[in-house]
Amino acid sequence: MAELRIGILTIAEKWENRFGISAHHLVHGYLSEGRKIQSGEDNLFVIGGLLPEKEITKQIINLSKGLWLLDSEGNFLAARLDQENAERFISTYVTSGGNPQYSDLAGQSIKAEGQPRQIRHTWDIFMKNGEELASDYQWITSGRVSAVAAPGNQIIGERLFIEEGAKVQCAILNTSTGPIYIGKNSEVMEGSVIRGPFGLCEGATVKLSAKIYGPTTIGPYCKVGGELNNVVMQANSNKAHDGFLGNAAIGEWCNLGADTNNSNLKNTYAEVKLWDYAANSFVKTGSIFCGLVMGDHAKCGINTMFNTGTVVGVGANVFGSGYPRQFIPDFAWGGASGFKTFKFDEFISTARVVMSRRNVTLDEAQISILREVMAMSAGYRNWE
């Protein structure tokens, strides 16, 4: 979870910046492929979905060794441990399937003050993006001087920061509704209109005459066009053409075909339910605005229509006329007229080609993880 991007940075990058140290990921099961964590004399553990707002960061920094920080319901948030207890915690985390009990380990627990912000559900990624954009913008730009915007741009407000190497030409940037961050070597093409809060990460591109409403984040090396509203794209994904995407969280290596549209509001204005893997059912999101959640390596063809509150699984390939179902399982191939399974070898072949176009190699550790995801999700592909 700490590798998820929300705001401008990933959650792990936020903690690294706050503490000035490198983060490592403690995971279990199939996710441990290619990952190794070592303990030291002084170890700080933080749950992956916790967002480093000022108050909780202060509480964690001030933890003494042997103290566990819990939320109001007794759930683990953070701990500071010596090497012996850190090794025990790591071992217990792995053997418990990621659900260690602090009571089984040495130390004392204290309750956190207030209600720390966390990512608990997929829809939190876009619903909480505005607060994180403002926080990350302040953290990244503090004490620094922005590059100068090129002549011909229309700038409204003052909360604009442009990194070196970025190109912004003949665009309208409105920061009166929130800050706008333009990352290193990114590009905003002419005719684009952007309302903050907005983050364009390194190497990303906003194509000609795009219309973007905040809070929206375009991750590293993504390409976007058309109309977007409250979208978070992780990295290396494309929505390069016209079409509407709203209240959405898009994973890595996704591609949305030309004129793809999603609904983000029911005609009845009713609260949206979204598929939740943990609950194994559709659950209430608490909002009437909820569009699309798309897993890594998912694709959709031209003129695809996604209904309000649709989840597309990892490696799925969606195409054809009509509205497909609102939960499309991992490695599904098809659309409203029906699905078959995207054969794993064919999926891997496609993924290699897609990633090689950006000089990235699909390594064996990633393949092993994807193979496990396919096996775990088999029960959802009821046509098999």
Secondary structure, DSSP 8 states (H G I E B T S, - for coil): -TT-B-SSSBHHHHHHHHHTS-------GGGGTT------SSEEEE-TTB---HHHHHHHHT--TTEEEE-TTS-EEEEEE-HHHHHHHHHHHHHTTS---GGGSSSEEEE-SS---B--STTHHHHTHHHHHHHHHHHHHTT-------TT-EEESS-EEE-TT-EE-S-EEE-TTS-EEE-TT-EE-TT-EEESSEEE-TT-EE-TT-EEESSEEE-TT-EE-SEEEEEEE-SS-EE-SSSEEEEEEE-SS-EE-TT-EE--B-TT----EEEETTTTEEEE-S-SB--EEE-TT-EE-TT-EE-SSEEE-TT-EE-SSS---SEE-TTEEEETTEEEE--HHHHHHHHHHHHHTTT----HHHHHHHHHHHHHTGGG-TT-
